[in-house]
Amino acid sequence: MKRGNDRFTLRSYRAQQACVVVVAVMALLGWPRKVEARSPSLGTLIVHVVDARTGRPIFQASLTLQFRKPGSPWKLKRGKMISYSAKTDEKGFCKFPYVNEGTVELMVTAPEHEAFGRTYQFTKNDQVVEVKLRKPHSQL
């Protein structure tokens, strides 16, 4: 036998051993972990805006809804901030379709009323949020 072949055989054997050890360690650590590419649940958020004192609906109140669209676990991308703006109808309702479940921030303004802002957990489709706007305090 030639000495060069012995070195190659020994290197090949050591490489195989190293691969077996790496695979065994990975199996013990539970790798590769199963990463599910689950799409977030989308739903419709319904907002009802009324006057806090009278209970009457507020027509043409301005609403802004913000939430984070999840990023891709495969591309290691951070989520993207989504912002919707809309106005209420004559009954004080506004629908925001295609909202990702999770934390959403709602801001509401209307003439002759105080501004309103709050964070909500959006957990189910057709979730209704009632916003009661107060009249501003009189200034001295």
Residue, then its C-alpha position, 0 to 999 in steps of 0.5 A: m500500500k502507498r502511504g498517500n492512500d492511507r492518509f486519504t483513508l484516515r482523513s475520510y474516516r475522521a470526516q465520517q466520524a465528525c459528521v456522525v457526531v454532528v448529526a448525533v448532537m443535532a438530534l439530541l438538541g432537537w434540530p432542525r426544529k419544525v418552524e411552521a410558516r403560519s399565516p396570521s389570522l385576518g379579520t374585521l375590526i368594527v368600531h362604533v363611535v358615540d358621544a359619551r354624554t348623549g350616546r348618539p353616534i358621531f358622524q364623520a369621526s376620523l379614525t386611524l388604526q395601526f398594527r404590525k404585519p408579521g415578518s417572515p421567519w424564513k427571511l428574518k424580516r421584521g414586521k411592517m407597520i400598517s396604518y389605515s385611516a377611515k371615517t364613521d358613517e351616519k350610524g357611527f360605525c366604521k369597519f377595518p377589514y384585513v386586520n392581523e390578530g394581535t395588538v392594534e392601536l386605535m386613534v379617534t378624533a371628531p369636531e367638538h370632541e376630545a381626541f381618543g387613543r387606546t391599544y387593544q388586543f384584536t383576537k376574533n373576527d368581527q370584534v366590536v370596539e365602542v368608543k365614547l368621545r367626550k366634549p372638551h372641558s370649558q376653558l376658564 
